[in-house]
Amino acid sequence: MEQLLIVDGHSAIFGIEWLRELHHGPKRHLARLELVKALRDIGDRGEWKVCVVFDGRQTERSYEGGNEEGILIVYSKARETADAVIERLAARFSEKGDRVMVATNDNMIQLTATTFGASSMRIEELEEWMEGKIP
């Protein structure tokens, strides 16, 4: 059984103060890069595989990273929301019997993910995890 942490990227950026400040500054792309870096650290600890999902603008869903990068970054297609991607991933991996944790402040995503058998956490808890306060 694998353990998969699925992170709602924009929920994390707007839910963590230092990332939100980066996003509102002149180099807003840095917020995404810093989030990925912090999440990669969780993946590097070895217990959880990490996937972060962002809204995309392309006609096809795109991916970056993977096992060799310590984190998988998923961008939704232009006419699909990151929320829908998160919910499908939670359903698919929970159905396989994997332990799935979804990190988001979106109550609807939390409800849907737990309905499919995943666990959920608020972004504040994720921030503690990224800081090493939660094993």
N, CA, C and O atoms as a GROMACS GRO file, in nm:
protein
  540
    1MET      N    1   0.085  -0.118   0.000
    1MET     CA    2   0.000   0.000   0.000
    1MET      C    3   0.090   0.124   0.000
    1MET      O    4   0.182   0.138   0.080
    2GLU      N    5   0.059   0.212  -0.091
    2GLU     CA    6   0.134   0.338  -0.098
    2GLU      C    7   0.058   0.446  -0.024
    2GLU      O    8  -0.062   0.433   0.004
    3GLN      N    9   0.129   0.554   0.008
    3GLN     CA   10   0.068   0.670   0.072
    3GLN      C   11   0.087   0.788  -0.022
    3GLN      O   12   0.199   0.821  -0.061
    4LEU      N   13  -0.024   0.852  -0.057
    4LEU     CA   14  -0.020   0.962  -0.152
    4LEU      C   15  -0.079   1.088  -0.088
    4LEU      O   16  -0.192   1.087  -0.040
    5LEU      N   17  -0.001   1.195  -0.088
    5LEU     CA   18  -0.046   1.326  -0.045
    5LEU      C   19  -0.080   1.407  -0.170
    5LEU      O   20   0.008   1.432  -0.253
    6ILE      N   21  -0.205   1.448  -0.183
    6ILE     CA   22  -0.250   1.530  -0.296
    6ILE      C   23  -0.276   1.671  -0.241
    6ILE      O   24  -0.355   1.688  -0.149
    7VAL      N   25  -0.210   1.770  -0.299
    7VAL     CA   26  -0.220   1.908  -0.249
    7VAL      C   27  -0.289   1.996  -0.353
    7VAL      O   28  -0.253   1.997  -0.470
    8ASP      N   29  -0.388   2.069  -0.307
    8ASP     CA   30  -0.455   2.171  -0.387
    8ASP      C   31  -0.361   2.292  -0.390
    8ASP      O   32  -0.353   2.367  -0.294
    9GLY      N   33  -0.290   2.309  -0.501
    9GLY     CA   34  -0.183   2.407  -0.511
    9GLY      C   35  -0.225   2.549  -0.479
    9GLY      O   36  -0.159   2.617  -0.400
   10HIS      N   37  -0.334   2.594  -0.539
   10HIS     CA   38  -0.374   2.733  -0.516
   10HIS      C   39  -0.429   2.752  -0.375
   10HIS      O   40  -0.412   2.859  -0.316
   11SER      N   41  -0.495   2.651  -0.322
   11SER     CA   42  -0.543   2.658  -0.183
   11SER      C   43  -0.424   2.674  -0.089
   11SER      O   44  -0.431   2.749   0.008
   12ALA      N   45  -0.315   2.602  -0.117
   12ALA     CA   46  -0.195   2.612  -0.034
   12ALA      C   47  -0.131   2.749  -0.047
   12ALA      O   48  -0.091   2.809   0.053
   13ILE      N   49  -0.120   2.799  -0.169
   13ILE     CA   50  -0.056   2.930  -0.188
   13ILE      C   51  -0.135   3.040  -0.116
   13ILE      O   52  -0.075   3.128  -0.055
   14PHE      N   53  -0.266   3.035  -0.123
   14PHE     CA   54  -0.346   3.140  -0.059
   14PHE      C   55  -0.371   3.112   0.089
   14PHE      O   56  -0.416   3.201   0.161
   15GLY      N   57  -0.343   2.990   0.134
   15GLY     CA   58  -0.365   2.956   0.274
   15GLY      C   59  -0.242   2.966   0.362
   15GLY      O   60  -0.253   2.961   0.485
   16ILE      N   61  -0.126   2.981   0.302
   16ILE     CA   62  -0.001   2.992   0.378
   16ILE      C   63   0.052   3.134   0.358
   16ILE      O   64   0.081   3.175   0.246
   17GLU      N   65   0.063   3.205   0.468
   17GLU     CA   66   0.091   3.349   0.460
   17GLU      C   67   0.215   3.384   0.377
   17GLU      O   68   0.206   3.471   0.291
   18TRP      N   69   0.327   3.318   0.399
   18TRP     CA   70   0.449   3.356   0.328
   18TRP      C   71   0.439   3.327   0.179
   18TRP      O   72   0.500   3.396   0.098
   19LEU      N   73   0.361   3.224   0.141
   19LEU     CA   74   0.339   3.197  -0.001
   19LEU      C   75   0.243   3.299  -0.061
   19LEU      O   76   0.262   3.345  -0.174
   20ARG      N   77   0.142   3.335   0.014
   20ARG     CA   78   0.046   3.437  -0.032
   20ARG      C   79   0.118   3.569  -0.056
   20ARG      O   80   0.090   3.637  -0.155
   21GLU      N   81   0.210   3.607   0.034
   21GLU     CA   82   0.285   3.730   0.016
   21GLU      C   83   0.372   3.726  -0.109
   21GLU      O   84   0.381   3.824  -0.182
   22LEU      N   85   0.435   3.611  -0.133
   22LEU     CA   86   0.515   3.596  -0.256
   22LEU      C   87   0.426   3.610  -0.379
   22LEU      O   88   0.465   3.674  -0.478
   23HIS      N   89   0.308   3.551  -0.373
   23HIS     CA   90   0.216   3.553  -0.488
   23HIS      C   91   0.168   3.694  -0.520
   23HIS      O   92   0.145   3.727  -0.636
   24HIS      N   93   0.153   3.776  -0.418
   24HIS     CA   94   0.106   3.914  -0.441
   24HIS      C   95   0.218   4.010  -0.477
   24HIS      O   96   0.193   4.126  -0.506
   25GLY      N   97   0.341   3.961  -0.474
   25GLY     CA   98   0.454   4.046  -0.508
   25GLY      C   99   0.482   4.046  -0.657
   25GLY      O  100   0.405   3.989  -0.735
   26PRO      N  101   0.592   4.110  -0.698
   26PRO     CA  102   0.623   4.123  -0.840
   26PRO      C  103   0.666   3.991  -0.906
   26PRO      O  104   0.662   3.979  -1.029
   27LYS      N  105   0.705   3.894  -0.827
   27LYS     CA  106   0.749   3.765  -0.882
   27LYS      C  107   0.657   3.654  -0.834
   27LYS      O  108   0.700   3.563  -0.763
   28ARG      N  109   0.530   3.663  -0.871
   28ARG     CA  110   0.429   3.572  -0.820
   28ARG      C  111   0.455   3.426  -0.853
   28ARG      O  112   0.407   3.338  -0.782
   29HIS      N  113   0.530   3.398  -0.959
   29HIS     CA  114   0.561   3.259  -0.994
   29HIS      C  115   0.647   3.192  -0.887
   29HIS      O  116   0.650   3.069  -0.878
   30LEU      N  117   0.715   3.272  -0.805
   30LEU     CA  118   0.799   3.217  -0.699
   30LEU      C  119   0.717   3.143  -0.594
   30LEU      O  120   0.766   3.049  -0.532
   31ALA      N  121   0.593   3.185  -0.573
   31ALA     CA  122   0.507   3.118  -0.474
   31ALA      C  123   0.488   2.971  -0.514
   31ALA      O  124   0.495   2.882  -0.429
   32ARG      N  125   0.464   2.947  -0.639
   32ARG     CA  126   0.446   2.810  -0.687
   32ARG      C  127   0.576   2.730  -0.671
   32ARG      O  128   0.574   2.616  -0.626
   33LEU      N  129   0.687   2.791  -0.709
   33LEU     CA  130   0.816   2.722  -0.697
   33LEU      C  131   0.850   2.690  -0.552
   33LEU      O  132   0.899   2.581  -0.523
   34GLU      N  133   0.825   2.783  -0.462
   34GLU     CA  134   0.854   2.760  -0.320
   34GLU      C  135   0.763   2.654  -0.260
   34GLU      O  136   0.806   2.575  -0.176
   35LEU      N  137   0.636   2.652  -0.302
   35LEU     CA  138   0.545   2.547  -0.256
   35LEU      C  139   0.595   2.411  -0.299
   35LEU      O  140   0.600   2.317  -0.220
   36VAL      N  141   0.632   2.400  -0.425
   36VAL     CA  142   0.682   2.272  -0.478
   36VAL      C  143   0.807   2.230  -0.402
   36VAL      O  144   0.822   2.112  -0.369
   37LYS      N  145   0.895   2.323  -0.376
   37LYS     CA  146   1.018   2.291  -0.302
   37LYS      C  147   0.986   2.237  -0.163
   37LYS      O  148   1.044   2.138  -0.120
   38ALA      N  149   0.895   2.302  -0.092
   38ALA     CA  150   0.857   2.258   0.043
   38ALA      C  151   0.790   2.122   0.040
   38ALA      O  152   0.814   2.038   0.127
   39LEU      N  153   0.706   2.098  -0.061
   39LEU     CA  154   0.639   1.968  -0.073
   39LEU      C  155   0.737   1.858  -0.113
   39LEU      O  156   0.721   1.743  -0.072
   40ARG      N  157   0.836   1.893  -0.192
   40ARG     CA  158   0.939   1.796  -0.231
   40ARG      C  159   1.010   1.743  -0.106
   40ARG      O  160   1.046   1.626  -0.098
   41ASP      N  161   1.029   1.831  -0.008
   41ASP     CA  162   1.092   1.789   0.117
   41ASP      C  163   1.010   1.681   0.187
   41ASP      O  164   1.067   1.589   0.245
   42ILE      N  165   0.876   1.692   0.182
   42ILE     CA  166   0.791   1.587   0.240
   42ILE      C  167   0.812   1.457   0.164
   42ILE      O  168   0.827   1.351   0.225
   43GLY      N  169   0.814   1.464   0.032
   43GLY     CA  170   0.836   1.344  -0.050
   43GLY      C  171   0.973   1.283  -0.024
   43GLY      O  172   0.988   1.161  -0.026
   44ASP      N  173   1.072   1.367  -0.002
   44ASP     CA  174   1.208   1.318   0.022
   44ASP      C  175   1.220   1.242   0.154
   44ASP      O  176   1.313   1.163   0.171
   45ARG      N  177   1.128   1.266   0.245
   45ARG     CA  178   1.131   1.193   0.373
   45ARG      C  179   1.098   1.045   0.352
   45ARG      O  180   1.127   0.962   0.437
   46GLY      N  181   1.036   1.012   0.238
   46GLY     CA  182   1.020   0.875   0.197
   46GLY      C  183   0.892   0.803   0.232
   46GLY      O  184   0.866   0.697   0.176
   47GLU      N  185   0.810   0.855   0.320
   47GLU     CA  186   0.689   0.784   0.358
   47GLU      C  187   0.571   0.813   0.265
   47GLU      O  188   0.485   0.727   0.246
   48TRP      N  189   0.569   0.931   0.208
   48TRP     CA  190   0.456   0.973   0.125
   48TRP      C  191   0.505   1.012  -0.014
   48TRP      O  192   0.609   1.076  -0.029
   49LYS      N  193   0.428   0.972  -0.114
   49LYS     CA  194   0.446   1.028  -0.248
   49LYS      C  195   0.362   1.155  -0.250
   49LYS      O  196   0.255   1.161  -0.189
   50VAL      N  197   0.410   1.255  -0.321
   50VAL     CA  198   0.343   1.386  -0.319
   50VAL      C  199   0.303   1.427  -0.460
   50VAL      O  200   0.380   1.415  -0.555
   51CYS      N  201   0.180   1.476  -0.471
   51CYS     CA  202   0.128   1.528  -0.597
   51CYS      C  203   0.062   1.662  -0.566
   51CYS      O  204  -0.022   1.671  -0.477
   52VAL      N  205   0.101   1.765  -0.639
   52VAL     CA  206   0.038   1.896  -0.624
   52VAL      C  207  -0.033   1.929  -0.754
   52VAL      O  208   0.021   1.908  -0.863
   53VAL      N  209  -0.156   1.982  -0.742
   53VAL     CA  210  -0.239   2.007  -0.860
   53VAL      C  211  -0.269   2.156  -0.871
   53VAL      O  212  -0.310   2.220  -0.774
   54PHE      N  213  -0.247   2.210  -0.991
   54PHE     CA  214  -0.276   2.350  -1.021
   54PHE      C  215  -0.372   2.358  -1.138
   54PHE      O  216  -0.380   2.265  -1.219
   55ASP      N  217  -0.445   2.468  -1.148
   55ASP     CA  218  -0.525   2.494  -1.267
   55ASP      C  219  -0.430   2.523  -1.382
   55ASP      O  220  -0.331   2.594  -1.366
   56GLY      N  221  -0.461   2.469  -1.499
   56GLY     CA  222  -0.378   2.490  -1.617
   56GLY      C  223  -0.454   2.565  -1.724
   56GLY      O  224  -0.573   2.593  -1.710
   57ARG      N  225  -0.384   2.598  -1.831
   57ARG     CA  226  -0.445   2.674  -1.941
   57ARG      C  227  -0.432   2.603  -2.075
   57ARG      O  228  -0.483   2.651  -2.176
   58GLN      N  229  -0.364   2.490  -2.077
   58GLN     CA  230  -0.339   2.420  -2.202
   58GLN      C  231  -0.458   2.332  -2.241
   58GLN      O  232  -0.546   2.307  -2.160
   59THR      N  233  -0.459   2.287  -2.365
   59THR     CA  234  -0.568   2.200  -2.410
   59THR      C  235  -0.553   2.058  -2.356
   59THR      O  236  -0.650   1.984  -2.349
   60GLU      N  237  -0.432   2.022  -2.317
   60GLU     CA  238  -0.406   1.890  -2.259
   60GLU      C  239  -0.358   1.906  -2.116
   60GLU      O  240  -0.296   2.006  -2.080
   61ARG      N  241  -0.389   1.807  -2.034
   61ARG     CA  242  -0.337   1.806  -1.898
   61ARG      C  243  -0.187   1.788  -1.907
   61ARG      O  244  -0.139   1.714  -1.994
   62SER      N  245  -0.110   1.854  -1.821
   62SER     CA  246   0.035   1.840  -1.827
   62SER      C  247   0.089   1.800  -1.690
   62SER      O  248   0.027   1.822  -1.586
   63TYR      N  249   0.208   1.740  -1.696
   63TYR     CA  250   0.271   1.687  -1.576
   63TYR      C  251   0.417   1.730  -1.574
   63TYR      O  252   0.480   1.748  -1.678
   64GLU      N  253   0.468   1.746  -1.453
   64GLU     CA  254   0.611   1.770  -1.434
   64GLU      C  255   0.657   1.682  -1.319
   64GLU      O  256   0.580   1.651  -1.229
   65GLY      N  257   0.782   1.644  -1.324
   65GLY     CA  258   0.839   1.567  -1.214
   65GLY      C  259   0.798   1.422  -1.218
   65GLY      O  260   0.783   1.363  -1.325
   66GLY      N  261   0.779   1.365  -1.101
   66GLY     CA  262   0.748   1.224  -1.088
   66GLY      C  263   0.840   1.163  -0.984
   66GLY      O  264   0.899   1.234  -0.903
   67ASN      N  265   0.854   1.032  -0.987
   67ASN     CA  266   0.934   0.963  -0.886
   67ASN      C  267   1.076   1.016  -0.877
   67ASN      O  268   1.131   1.032  -0.768
   68GLU      N  269   1.136   1.043  -0.992
   68GLU     CA  270   1.275   1.089  -0.991
   68GLU      C  271   1.289   1.231  -0.935
   68GLU      O  272   1.397   1.270  -0.892
   69GLU      N  273   1.182   1.307  -0.936
   69GLU     CA  274   1.185   1.445  -0.886
   69GLU      C  275   1.137   1.456  -0.742
   69GLU      O  276   1.154   1.561  -0.679
   70GLY      N  277   1.079   1.350  -0.688
   70GLY     CA  278   1.029   1.353  -0.551
   70GLY      C  279   0.890   1.412  -0.538
   70GLY      O  280   0.833   1.413  -0.429
   71ILE      N  281   0.834   1.462  -0.648
   71ILE     CA  282   0.700   1.521  -0.647
   71ILE      C  283   0.645   1.520  -0.790
   71ILE      O  284   0.719   1.538  -0.886
   72LEU      N  285   0.515   1.498  -0.800
   72LEU     CA  286   0.448   1.506  -0.929
   72LEU      C  287   0.365   1.634  -0.929
   72LEU      O  288   0.285   1.656  -0.838
   73ILE      N  289   0.383   1.716  -1.032
   73ILE     CA  290   0.306   1.840  -1.047
   73ILE      C  291   0.210   1.820  -1.163
   73ILE      O  292   0.252   1.786  -1.274
   74VAL      N  293   0.082   1.840  -1.137
   74VAL     CA  294  -0.021   1.820  -1.239
   74VAL      C  295  -0.090   1.953  -1.265
   74VAL      O  296  -0.127   2.025  -1.172
   75TYR      N  297  -0.106   1.986  -1.394
   75TYR     CA  298  -0.181   2.105  -1.435
   75TYR      C  299  -0.306   2.056  -1.507
   75TYR      O  300  -0.297   1.978  -1.601
   76SER      N  301  -0.422   2.103  -1.463
   76SER     CA  302  -0.547   2.063  -1.528
   76SER      C  303  -0.552   2.118  -1.671
   76SER      O  304  -0.475   2.207  -1.707
   77LYS      N  305  -0.642   2.062  -1.749
   77LYS     CA  306  -0.665   2.114  -1.885
   77LYS      C  307  -0.741   2.246  -1.874
   77LYS      O  308  -0.796   2.279  -1.769
   78ALA      N  309  -0.745   2.319  -1.982
   78ALA     CA  310  -0.807   2.452  -1.983
   78ALA      C  311  -0.953   2.449  -1.938
   78ALA      O  312  -0.997   2.541  -1.868
   79ARG      N  313  -1.028   2.350  -1.976
   79ARG     CA  314  -1.171   2.348  -1.943
   79ARG      C  315  -1.204   2.251  -1.830
   79ARG      O  316  -1.316   2.200  -1.821
   80GLU      N  317  -1.106   2.227  -1.748
   80GLU     CA  318  -1.125   2.137  -1.633
   80GLU      C  319  -1.063   2.209  -1.514
   80GLU      O  320  -0.966   2.282  -1.528
   81THR      N  321  -1.119   2.188  -1.398
   81THR     CA  322  -1.064   2.253  -1.280
   81THR      C  323  -0.964   2.163  -1.209
   81THR      O  324  -0.968   2.040  -1.222
   82ALA      N  325  -0.875   2.225  -1.135
   82ALA     CA  326  -0.784   2.148  -1.051
   82ALA      C  327  -0.865   2.068  -0.949
   82ALA      O  328  -0.826   1.957  -0.913
   83ASP      N  329  -0.977   2.124  -0.904
   83ASP     CA  330  -1.063   2.052  -0.809
   83ASP      C  331  -1.106   1.917  -0.864
   83ASP      O  332  -1.100   1.816  -0.794
   84ALA      N  333  -1.149   1.915  -0.990
   84ALA     CA  334  -1.193   1.790  -1.052
   84ALA      C  335  -1.079   1.690  -1.061
   84ALA      O  336  -1.099   1.570  -1.040
   85VAL      N  337  -0.960   1.737  -1.092
   85VAL     CA  338  -0.844   1.648  -1.101
   85VAL      C  339  -0.813   1.590  -0.964
   85VAL      O  340  -0.788   1.470  -0.952
   86ILE      N  341  -0.815   1.673  -0.861
   86ILE     CA  342  -0.788   1.627  -0.724
   86ILE      C  343  -0.890   1.520  -0.684
   86ILE      O  344  -0.853   1.416  -0.630
   87GLU      N  345  -1.016   1.546  -0.711
   87GLU     CA  346  -1.120   1.450  -0.675
   87GLU      C  347  -1.103   1.317  -0.747
   87GLU      O  348  -1.121   1.212  -0.688
   88ARG      N  349  -1.068   1.322  -0.876
   88ARG     CA  350  -1.047   1.197  -0.952
   88ARG      C  351  -0.927   1.120  -0.900
   88ARG      O  352  -0.931   0.998  -0.887
   89LEU      N  353  -0.818   1.192  -0.870
   89LEU     CA  354  -0.700   1.125  -0.815
   89LEU      C  355  -0.731   1.060  -0.681
   89LEU      O  356  -0.692   0.946  -0.656
   90ALA      N  357  -0.802   1.131  -0.595
   90ALA     CA  358  -0.839   1.077  -0.464
   90ALA      C  359  -0.923   0.951  -0.481
   90ALA      O  360  -0.901   0.851  -0.412
   91ALA      N  361  -1.019   0.954  -0.572
   91ALA     CA  362  -1.104   0.838  -0.596
   91ALA      C  363  -1.024   0.721  -0.651
   91ALA      O  364  -1.037   0.608  -0.602
   92ARG      N  365  -0.942   0.747  -0.751
   92ARG     CA  366  -0.866   0.640  -0.816
   92ARG      C  367  -0.770   0.569  -0.720
   92ARG      O  368  -0.767   0.446  -0.715
   93PHE      N  369  -0.694   0.646  -0.645
   93PHE     CA  370  -0.594   0.585  -0.558
   93PHE      C  371  -0.657   0.525  -0.432
   93PHE      O  372  -0.607   0.425  -0.381
   94SER      N  373  -0.764   0.583  -0.381
   94SER     CA  374  -0.834   0.523  -0.267
   94SER      C  375  -0.895   0.390  -0.307
   94SER      O  376  -0.892   0.293  -0.231
   95GLU      N  377  -0.950   0.386  -0.428
   95GLU     CA  378  -1.011   0.262  -0.479
   95GLU      C  379  -0.908   0.150  -0.491
   95GLU      O  380  -0.941   0.033  -0.471
   96LYS      N  381  -0.784   0.185  -0.522
   96LYS     CA  382  -0.675   0.087  -0.532
   96LYS      C  383  -0.633   0.035  -0.395
   96LYS      O  384  -0.560  -0.064  -0.385
   97GLY      N  385  -0.678   0.101  -0.289
   97GLY     CA  386  -0.640   0.062  -0.155
   97GLY      C  387  -0.525   0.141  -0.097
   97GLY      O  388  -0.478   0.111   0.013
   98ASP      N  389  -0.478   0.241  -0.171
   98ASP     CA  390  -0.370   0.326  -0.120
   98ASP      C  391  -0.425   0.420  -0.013
   98ASP      O  392  -0.543   0.454  -0.013
   99ARG      N  393  -0.338   0.462   0.076
   99ARG     CA  394  -0.374   0.565   0.174
   99ARG      C  395  -0.358   0.700   0.106
   99ARG      O  396  -0.249   0.734   0.060
  100VAL      N  397  -0.465   0.778   0.101
  100VAL     CA  398  -0.464   0.906   0.032
  100VAL      C  399  -0.501   1.017   0.130
  100VAL      O  400  -0.598   1.005   0.205
  101MET      N  401  -0.422   1.123   0.129
  101MET     CA  402  -0.449   1.242   0.210
  101MET      C  403  -0.460   1.360   0.114
  101MET      O  404  -0.370   1.383   0.033
  102VAL      N  405  -0.569   1.434   0.123
  102VAL     CA  406  -0.590   1.551   0.038
  102VAL      C  407  -0.577   1.675   0.126
  102VAL      O  408  -0.646   1.687   0.227
  103ALA      N  409  -0.489   1.767   0.087
  103ALA     CA  410  -0.468   1.892   0.160
  103ALA      C  411  -0.532   2.006   0.083
  103ALA      O  412  -0.489   2.040  -0.027
  104THR      N  413  -0.634   2.067   0.142
  104THR     CA  414  -0.704   2.177   0.079
  104THR      C  415  -0.787   2.250   0.184
  104THR      O  416  -0.820   2.193   0.288
  105ASN      N  417  -0.819   2.375   0.158
  105ASN     CA  418  -0.913   2.448   0.242
  105ASN      C  419  -1.052   2.454   0.177
  105ASN      O  420  -1.142   2.518   0.229
  106ASP      N  421  -1.067   2.388   0.064
  106ASP     CA  422  -1.194   2.384  -0.008
  106ASP      C  423  -1.280   2.273   0.054
  106ASP      O  424  -1.249   2.154   0.041
  107ASN      N  425  -1.388   2.313   0.120
  107ASN     CA  426  -1.474   2.216   0.189
  107ASN      C  427  -1.536   2.114   0.095
  107ASN      O  428  -1.552   1.998   0.132
  108MET      N  429  -1.570   2.155  -0.026
  108MET     CA  430  -1.632   2.061  -0.121
  108MET      C  431  -1.532   1.954  -0.164
  108MET      O  432  -1.568   1.837  -0.175
  109ILE      N  433  -1.408   1.992  -0.188
  109ILE     CA  434  -1.306   1.892  -0.223
  109ILE      C  435  -1.285   1.797  -0.106
  109ILE      O  436  -1.273   1.676  -0.126
  110GLN      N  437  -1.280   1.850   0.016
  110GLN     CA  438  -1.263   1.765   0.133
  110GLN      C  439  -1.377   1.664   0.143
  110GLN      O  440  -1.353   1.545   0.166
  111LEU      N  441  -1.499   1.711   0.127
  111LEU     CA  442  -1.616   1.623   0.135
  111LEU      C  443  -1.611   1.515   0.028
  111LEU      O  444  -1.633   1.397   0.057
  112THR      N  445  -1.582   1.554  -0.094
  112THR     CA  446  -1.577   1.458  -0.204
  112THR      C  447  -1.465   1.356  -0.183
  112THR      O  448  -1.485   1.237  -0.203
  113ALA      N  449  -1.348   1.403  -0.142
  113ALA     CA  450  -1.234   1.314  -0.121
  113ALA      C  451  -1.264   1.212  -0.011
  113ALA      O  452  -1.234   1.094  -0.025
  114THR      N  453  -1.323   1.258   0.098
  114THR     CA  454  -1.352   1.165   0.207
  114THR      C  455  -1.463   1.068   0.169
  114THR      O  456  -1.466   0.955   0.217
  115THR      N  457  -1.554   1.112   0.083
  115THR     CA  458  -1.658   1.021   0.033
  115THR      C  459  -1.595   0.906  -0.045
  115THR      O  460  -1.645   0.793  -0.041
  116PHE      N  461  -1.487   0.933  -0.115
  116PHE     CA  462  -1.417   0.829  -0.191
  116PHE      C  463  -1.321   0.746  -0.105
  116PHE      O  464  -1.259   0.652  -0.155
  117GLY      N  465  -1.310   0.779   0.022
  117GLY     CA  466  -1.225   0.700   0.111
  117GLY      C  467  -1.091   0.762   0.146
  117GLY      O  468  -1.012   0.702   0.218
  118ALA      N  469  -1.065   0.880   0.096
  118ALA     CA  470  -0.941   0.950   0.129
  118ALA      C  471  -0.958   1.022   0.263
  118ALA      O  472  -1.070   1.039   0.311
  119SER      N  473  -0.848   1.063   0.320
  119SER     CA  474  -0.850   1.152   0.437
  119SER      C  475  -0.825   1.293   0.387
  119SER      O  476  -0.780   1.313   0.274
  120SER      N  477  -0.855   1.390   0.472
  120SER     CA  478  -0.828   1.527   0.429
  120SER      C  479  -0.769   1.606   0.545
  120SER      O  480  -0.786   1.572   0.662
  121MET      N  481  -0.699   1.712   0.509
  121MET     CA  482  -0.644   1.804   0.608
  121MET      C  483  -0.656   1.945   0.556
  121MET      O  484  -0.660   1.968   0.435
  122ARG      N  485  -0.661   2.039   0.647
  122ARG     CA  486  -0.663   2.180   0.612
  122ARG      C  487  -0.520   2.222   0.576
  122ARG      O  488  -0.424   2.154   0.612
  123ILE      N  489  -0.507   2.331   0.507
  123ILE     CA  490  -0.376   2.381   0.465
  123ILE      C  491  -0.291   2.419   0.586
  123ILE      O  492  -0.168   2.408   0.581
  124GLU      N  493  -0.353   2.463   0.694
  124GLU     CA  494  -0.277   2.495   0.815
  124GLU      C  495  -0.203   2.372   0.867
  124GLU      O  496  -0.089   2.382   0.913
  125GLU      N  497  -0.268   2.255   0.860
  125GLU     CA  498  -0.202   2.131   0.900
  125GLU      C  499  -0.089   2.095   0.804
  125GLU      O  500   0.016   2.047   0.846
  126LEU      N  501  -0.112   2.118   0.676
  126LEU     CA  502  -0.008   2.093   0.577
  126LEU      C  503   0.113   2.180   0.606
  126LEU      O  504   0.227   2.134   0.596
  127GLU      N  505   0.090   2.305   0.641
  127GLU     CA  506   0.201   2.395   0.671
  127GLU      C  507   0.284   2.342   0.787
  127GLU      O  508   0.407   2.348   0.784
  128GLU      N  509   0.218   2.289   0.888
  128GLU     CA  510   0.291   2.228   1.001
  128GLU      C  511   0.371   2.107   0.953
  128GLU      O  512   0.484   2.085   0.997
  129TRP      N  513   0.313   2.029   0.864
  129TRP     CA  514   0.381   1.912   0.809
  129TRP      C  515   0.505   1.957   0.731
  129TRP      O  516   0.612   1.896   0.743
  130MET      N  517   0.490   2.062   0.651
  130MET     CA  518   0.603   2.112   0.573
  130MET      C  519   0.714   2.163   0.664
  130MET      O  520   0.831   2.156   0.628
  131GLU      N  521   0.678   2.214   0.780
  131GLU     CA  522   0.776   2.264   0.875
  131GLU      C  523   0.836   2.152   0.960
  131GLU      O  524   0.921   2.178   1.046
  132GLY      N  525   0.791   2.028   0.938
  132GLY     CA  526   0.845   1.915   1.011
  132GLY      C  527   0.782   1.893   1.148
  132GLY      O  528   0.833   1.814   1.227
  133LYS      N  529   0.672   1.963   1.177
  133LYS     CA  530   0.607   1.950   1.308
  133LYS      C  531   0.518   1.827   1.313
  133LYS      O  532   0.485   1.780   1.422
  134ILE      N  533   0.478   1.774   1.199
  134ILE     CA  534   0.397   1.652   1.192
  134ILE      C  535   0.481   1.550   1.117
  134ILE      O  536   0.528   1.577   1.006
  135PRO      N  537   0.501   1.432   1.176
  135PRO     CA  538   0.584   1.331   1.108
  135PRO      C  539   0.516   1.273   0.987
  135PRO      O  540   0.573   1.187   0.920
   0.00000   0.00000   0.00000
